[in-house]
Amino acid sequence: MVLDASNQASTDIIVNIQTDGQPASGVAYTAEFTSMCIDAGRASISGTNVTNSGAILATYNAAPDCLGTDNVLVFLNGDNTLKASADIIVSDTNLAIGSYDNAGLFTDSIAASKSELDYNTEAEPSTDIRSVIAKVDDTGNFIEQLTGFESSIEFFSTCLDSGLATIDSTGNTESGELISTYRAQGCVGEDTIYARIGGTDTFASTTVNIAAKEGQELALGYFDDAGTFNAGVIGNTRDTALPLGVQTKLYLSIADAVTEAQVKGQPLTVEFTSQCGEQPGAATSPLSVDNASVNLGYIEVLYTAQSCGSLMEDLVRAELTGVEGFTAIAEATIELAELPANSLSAELPDPASIAPFWYSQADRKTESTLRVQLTDNQGNGVDGEIVSFSLDNPGAVDVALLEPVNGGETDDSGYAEVKIKSIEGFDNVVFRVIASYTDADGNLLQTYSAPIAVNSKLPFEERFSISTSNFAPDTQGKDGVQVQLTLLAADDQGNRIRGNTVVNFETDQGTIDPECVLDNEGRCTITWESLGIDSQNDAEKFATVRAYTQGRLSDGSTGEIDTQVPMLMSTSANIQVALDSNTIPVTGGAFCAEAWVEILNDGVRNSPPVGTTLTFEVSNGTLLPSTSNTFELGSSSALLATPYSFTGCTFVEPDPDRTEPMRLIVTATPPEGVPASDRADEL
């Protein structure tokens, strides 16, 4: 909370009381609130502290003489075993998290002492992470470093969450600056590390690249029901021939080639190809995706049989990429049946997220509806046929109740409908529904629904946010450039959504993972990848990634919520740099340089790619401070501005014993491409 002009701030505190997973209504409870500031009389609680409904709504009122983190505890009926707590941060100004750059200026990204880690030089490669909590004004400009009260910083990343890296830190600071040690313990590839001010949605990030130990080998394959790893083979849920339009699920795991243990947490990519999809005249691929990022060591794709010319089987190939030196291949042969007269397809479930069966509030549905359509080879609906439904279970038991409408019989448009209802014991789960139809010749038609989630909390529209690790990737004319994005979600009370919520993604340029499932910390990481980026106008200079899911709208109703983030499609080609003056006074002085690219070659300055460096060199003089010789462009939403230039400044102090004139050279070096330079000379 930030104190207003009247030195006041308040926030609601909600206490929910449950017995055996149900609201404890009908029983009287009295709550007692306590904290350091409350006990000192420097904060107060207003509102009721008595309930018969199982919920208490109170208000925490802050004061200017108790700034910092206040841990508020609540006890029920004087029983110190019935308690809960929450951290409340009170500040007299807005806060930001970041670090200091080489010139001592505050930036909105945390800093790593080393961004390149290598298992070939260290058993557990590590780097120091510097985080600074700062006071900023209403427009985000730095005021001063926050000091004087204890603040907490939370760290997370794909590898940290997967147990493949650790970070050694107290997580608390009174000086406003914290140095933590990130240590890779099995993580390979790119890992984006996020730091968040505890109790807030304010965070910053930095990215490290971790080189694998030479000689390490990974394998692609699948684990069968007995737990045996089948290297080089793609798993297939169907062992009979596929008629036209019929689907099957292909699945893969990544394992250590020696130990055959599943590998998790490594940001790798699997590329899929289909022999039928590459046939002349093939309009689409039978695969639902042609590439996908793998963070949890397991991936599924749907295969829909299509015409393959004279071929009666399709060869599907999967290749592992994403980390230099890693390669693995797996294949599956799909047998194709004679072209059937009918096909079966599924619409999107409505809604894709339902509440547990015990959830009684009117604004959340406890059932979803799935419609599938049976058509003939001319695309006409087939009436009066029976479609059966089953669950693609994540476990050994049914996790939801399926109730076909009219026994699963298709209507005159070929549609059959099933109601999917949540059942007791499965409050947080994700599954698919399989629709099946057997024609008169015994051909089995099947289709899989999109994932359906059962969860007790919905993401809140105003607390549903996507962020990118790179606002200006080097993508023009380049395919395969990857950018990690992170989706964060919380409910309307600020509690992180505890997993099993499906979030969908789309992008207007490049490719994106189509969906992800939130983990127990309310976030998931997906990968955007460049493909066919060749900007021809202002709109095409930016790629926008949109995330959407079923959630709670700001007016309290439920429906689709979304969030989006833009990225500048930058380039290393034809970078330009210019000093603000090309003459050096005899007494020296301050110099600034600007670097930029023209994406459309129209004279408009755009940001160079993230990772571009500005380097100053002086002869017969000294650069002050000594750290001002090199600047590196970090990721920030400021790079999206038009026009924009990457700026670095230094001060030239003359050498009193010089016999030659001073010369200052600045060089702008993009991640790839030819550097550019400019110079200034002493008159």
PyMOL commands that set and color helices and strands:
alter all, ss='L'
color gray80, all
select helices_A, chain A and resi 36-39+158-161+405-408+461-463+539-541+626-629+637-640
alter helices_A, ss='H'
color red, helices_A
select strands_A, chain A and resi 9-16+18-19+22-23+29-34+44-47+50-51+55-62+68-76+79-90+94-100+106-107+111-112+116-118+126-136+142-145+151-156+165-168+172-173+177-184+189-197+203-211+218-223+229-231+235-236+247-256+268-274+291-294+298-304+313-321+328-335+342-346+353-354+367-376+388-392+400-404+415-422+429-438+444-448+452-454+464-468+482-489+502-507+511-512+515-517+523-529+542-552+558-568+576-579+583-584+589-596+613-619+621-624+630-632+646-654+663-669+676-682
alter strands_A, ss='S'
color yellow, strands_A
deselect
rebuild
show_as cartoon
